[in-house]
Amino acid sequence: MTMPGPLKEYWNEFDWERELKKDDARISTYMSELPRYIDLPSEDAVIMKHIQERPELVPFGGDYHDSSLAGLFDSNTDYEEDVAFGEDWQKRDGSEFYIVLGRLAKLWAQYFALLSGRDETVAGMRILALYGKMMARSADIIDMDEDEYPALRIAIVKRLLADGNLLLGEFRRFGLQFPRSAARTEFHFEHLMLLREKMLNLLMKYRSPEKGT
């Protein structure tokens, strides 16, 4: 995610949350449109045109390059490349979320590779996508210096909690729909509940008038 410009420095948590929700909506629209145009030689341009025609999805300032959507259209992006954080990033806020989510996502990806049914595959892919999205949000927190953009930090943690709730729901439904996977989904559910508690604690820390207490 691109860091704030001069005007955005004055935004409160609700301004940021509104913009983050729009970012989510743009990505969701892209993913839902992709199957329709995947065989076209310039499917990205077609989908982007449809997104730009929807006024409710226009980012602040109208700059689509200043959003997470930009990475989806960047042909130079190397998704195999490791994420590079600053020195001692493991000590920063968000690092525990990133590490735990990464480990859980890897475990689920290994299990996902064994799935064969179409319904299982589709539901399993939704779970993988949510894991990736939450890792990206966690990385946004890690990338910020301590006490930098407090309103944005709060908004990101709130989005993490919202996506975490969605992920918990996906695992609960998956376990009920596919009983043979119940033990696997329960494992992820329990670990995500522990992580959710830590996210709530971080949100309380950011909202405390005396941070770090």
Secondary structure, 3 states (H helix, E strand, C coil): CCCCCCHHHHCCHHHHHHHHHHHHHHHHHHHHHHHHHCCCCCHHHHHHHHHHCCHHHCCHHHCCCCCCHHHHCCCCCCCCCCCCCCCCHHHCCCHHHHHHHHHHHHHHHHHHCCCCCHHHHHHHHHHHHHHHHHHHHHHHHHHCCCCCCHHHHHHHHHHHHHHHHHHHHHHHHHHHHCHHHHHHHHHHHHHHHHHHHHHHHHHHHHHCCCCCC
